[in-house]
Amino acid sequence: MALRKPTGFLISALLLASALLHGCGGSSTDSTTIPSNVDTFFAHSATFRNDTSSTLFTWGYNAFGQLGNGNLETQAVAAPVPGLGAARLFSTGGNHTLAVTFANISSVYGWGWNRQGQIGPNPTPDSQAHSPVPVRIALPGSTAVNAIAAGGVHSLAVVDLAETTGAVRAWGLNSSGQLGNNSFADSSAPVFAVFSSTTRTTPLSGIATVAAGSSHSLALSAPLPGKVYSWGLNQSGQLGRDTTAAGAISQGRAGLVKMPDGTDLAGVDQIAAGGSTSYALIGGRVWFWGFNPTTFENVSSPTQIPIPPITIPGDRRISRLSAGWSHLLMLAEDGTFWGWGANDKAQLGDGTDQLLRGDGTTVIAPVQVRFSPSQFMTGVTEFIAFGTHSLARSNGVWFGWGENANGQLGNPIATSSLSYIKVPVRVQGL
């Protein structure tokens, strides 16, 4: 889910769903073999050191080699991915990582778990398939990769081809149609996502960027601002479609997200995908659909955040956002930095692990990230929301907060029952 670029399983579906919903922590496993059961997802981190750096650093959970450092040892200190070279794009998924390098702009590199082919055909997907080092994922016919996104157990890329621009290729788990190729069969070889209108089905093209949730996918059309396509699992309404309609739970091809009045969701500047939630930034306002982590209800059409009477003080306009499993980070145009959603692992960074209720109702207000009760985080230039943890670069220094059971904050792994850190702490190694 987490995505950043430099600024200027034959386990059952039930087990997978349970793991993705509940497994964002855990303990390290034997460093020479991958676990036989998968119960930890989205527990590793990656970033560039600063705006001008192209060296990718990784740390945290590594039982499947998702750190790309050649071993399976979980580590709590950020370290460069050896042998990758200068990277320009990266994205972290459930237990795999993707990157695009400057040296090979038409291919994607992947490492980590590969049970469903989420890092491509090599190594051949099976019960032990994984790679602790980057492997090249060939995208035949592609001349450039413009965007990537790693989901729970699937991967997406936006590519240019000789005859078209902005095509979407996908690979990995496809049990809910999250590859978008009008199929529900897994594929380790990249396939093209397709768009279905009332009259025909055609390859999806003209896409600027993509986002991947646990089992659903989003695409934003070019030029920006654009419209949003969605496909995959819709159990919580994360595709922006009625969950009670016939055949609405899983969609194997892309469709446009609609507003409640039936018009296309348009004017979108940025998209993001949480575990079962989708987000769109439109003119400084944030909209969501799918699982509402503040009320535990499902919303099948776009709803604005904030909504009265819950508002960000001063009605601040949002400039950028990043989605974790069930929380959202937002940077306002005035430089203030906010969190919204679940806070059970202190992932909102407000110094608590509580769901703060803004007006005594079941709606939770956005909260401002802070170093202490009297000091808000300022000077934020980069930030990333992961599973149940968060990172931000404030005044040139990277900080992390939230879940740290596997050292994903770049701090020593907790030895007490409290596996999370409530206030931002500096990431070791950066």
Secondary structure as UniProt FT lines:
FT   STRAND          2..4
FT   HELIX           13..22
FT   STRAND          44..48
FT   TURN            51..52
FT   STRAND          56..60
FT   TURN            63..64
FT   TURN            66..67
FT   STRAND          75..80
FT   TURN            82..83
FT   STRAND          87..92
FT   STRAND          96..101
FT   TURN            105..106
FT   STRAND          108..113
FT   TURN            115..116
FT   TURN            118..119
FT   TURN            127..128
FT   STRAND          130..137
FT   TURN            140..141
FT   STRAND          142..150
FT   STRAND          154..161
FT   STRAND          167..172
FT   TURN            175..176
FT   TURN            178..179
FT   STRAND          187..192
FT   STRAND          194..196
FT   STRAND          201..203
FT   STRAND          207..212
FT   STRAND          216..221
FT   STRAND          228..233
FT   TURN            235..236
FT   TURN            238..239
FT   TURN            243..244
FT   TURN            246..247
FT   STRAND          250..256
FT   TURN            260..261
FT   STRAND          270..273
FT   STRAND          277..282
FT   TURN            283..284
FT   STRAND          285..292
FT   TURN            293..296
FT   STRAND          297..305
FT   TURN            308..309
FT   TURN            313..314
FT   STRAND          318..323
FT   STRAND          327..332
FT   TURN            333..334
FT   STRAND          337..341
FT   TURN            344..345
FT   TURN            347..348
FT   STRAND          367..368
FT   STRAND          370..372
FT   TURN            373..374
FT   STRAND          375..376
FT   STRAND          380..385
FT   STRAND          389..394
FT   TURN            395..396
FT   STRAND          397..403
FT   TURN            405..406
FT   TURN            408..409
FT   STRAND          420..426
FT   TURN            428..429
//
